[in-house]
Amino acid sequence: MSARLRWAVAAAATLAVVQAAAAPRWRTQKSGVDARLRGVSAVSDTVAWASGADGTVVHTEDGGRHWQRLTVPGAEKLDFRDIDAVDARTAYVLSIGPADQSRIYKTTDAGATWTLQFTNDEPHAFYDAMAFWDADHGIAVSDSVDNVFVIVRTEDGGRTWTRVPAAGLPPAQDTEGFFAASGTNVTVYGSDHVWFGTGAGDTSRVFRSSDRGLTWQVAETPIPAGPSAGIFSVAFRDALHGVTVGGDYQKEMEAYDNAAITSDGGATWTRLRGLGGFRSVVACVPGAATPSLLAVGPEGADFSADEGASWTRLSIAGLHTFSFAPPTAKGVVGWGAGERGRIARFEM
């Protein structure tokens, strides 16, 4: 074998090792519950929280080898569609539903005790998701009431929640609202940026704010809308670059124009193609050498290493939601959650 051929063989072997090391891997874990899980929040490569139907909240501190079910008193019949964790001991969980079924609870002792912080008192409001800039500052969004979206904010760790004045919000379309599918149709970045995506109206739109949700602007997206169609998830890797995914949840295998991307903070959106079907969540891969995305839905998942220009279908059973932990020197870790207590750990 010539020196040049030996070099080529060695280079190919090295490339194969690097590619194998970088390739996404899924590891199914046992959550210990049978409920449908719609919320998940990864804090680190060892700590994660998940939530779902029947007042379900589960928590791991050992990378998912063991999951502990936690009890939220008085919430046994609630559907916890979103959970946002601060650390191993502190987390907020949001339940959906009309009137007082929409609530926010908080724990600061790893789920040993919970405090009911917010109960919706607007009869026609229906809260869908929340997001936090830090441990004290957060926002929660509800479907519109009389063509005005109902949005509340906290600046004191959830002790008080204050409604955003209607004057700061563009009006909602008739029937426009949110899909409480993954807890990710609202997202934040930095200390003051926030976006949320809508559907079910005439068009799918993204609302954006750069003053922590006090005033808003809105832009249409190319994602088709309808009674069961629109934007289901929004993610931003910085203040300018973001992505949305969704589709029609009644047509899970179809992927017709169900993703869009922006490079100007959400003022304009460009259609993306290539997803494998309806997707309920999209996440930006933290710390990636090139802007990379993971999109997940009940019928599968797709990965992009070029910010959505092309997608690769991943071998994993369907999931409803997903969350990345901050990257470490070891790589990137995240968790997905879905039907019948399904939990899967993502490693790259």
CORSULNOR-V47612 format. One line per field, one symbol per residue. phi: phi as a letter, one per 20 degrees, with the letter a starting at -180 (. if undefined). psi: psi as a letter, one per 30 degrees, with the letter a starting at -180 (. if undefined). burial: b if it has 16 or more other ideal C-beta (glycine too) atoms within 10 Angstrom, else e. Layout:
phi = ???
psi = ???
burial = ???
This chain:
phi = .ffffffffffffffffffffeffcdcfcdencdffdccbbeebfcdbcbbaflmeccbcccmnfcddedddgndfdedeebbcdebfddbdcdddpflffebcdccccmnfccdfebcfdegdebfdabbcfbfddbbcccgfclmcfeccccccmnfccdffgffedffefgmfaddedbmcecbcbmdbebcbdcamdfceccecbdcmnfcccccfceffdrgccqedbcbcebfddbbccrpdfecfeeceldbbccccmofccdfdcofergcebcbeffmffcgcccdcbfdqbcccdclnfbcdfeebffcebbbeegfcfepdcbcdbaflmfccedcb
psi = kleeeeeeeeeeeeeeeeeeefkkkkjkljfglglkkfkkjkeaffkllllalhgkklkkghggekkkklkjkggfgljjfkkjkeaffklkkkklllbgfjlklkkghggelkkjekkkgjegljkelllkeaffjlkkklllkhgkkjkllkghggekkkkkkffgkklllkfkaljiffgggkllkbffkkkkklafaelklkkkkghhgelllkkllgkklleglakfkkkkfafejlkklbbjffiffkhjhglllkghggelkkkllflfakkfkkkkjkgkekjlkkkklfgalkkkghhfelkkkkjklklellkklkllffakklkllbkhgkkkkkk.
burial = eeeeeeeeeeeeeeeeeeeeeeebebeebebebebbbbbbbbbebebbbbbbbebbbbbbbebbeebeebebeebeebbbbbbbbbebbbbbbbbbbeeeebbbbbbbebbeebeebbebebeebbbbbbbbbeeebbbbbbbbeeeebbbbbbeebbeebeebeeeebeebbeebbbbbbbbbbbbbbeeebbbbbbbbbebbbbbbbbebbeebebbebebbbeeebbbbbbbbbeeebbbbbbbbbeebeebebbbbbbeebbeebeebeebbbbbbbbbbbeebeebbbbbbbbbbbbbbbebbeebeebebebbbbbbbbeeeeeebbbbbbbbebbbbbbeb
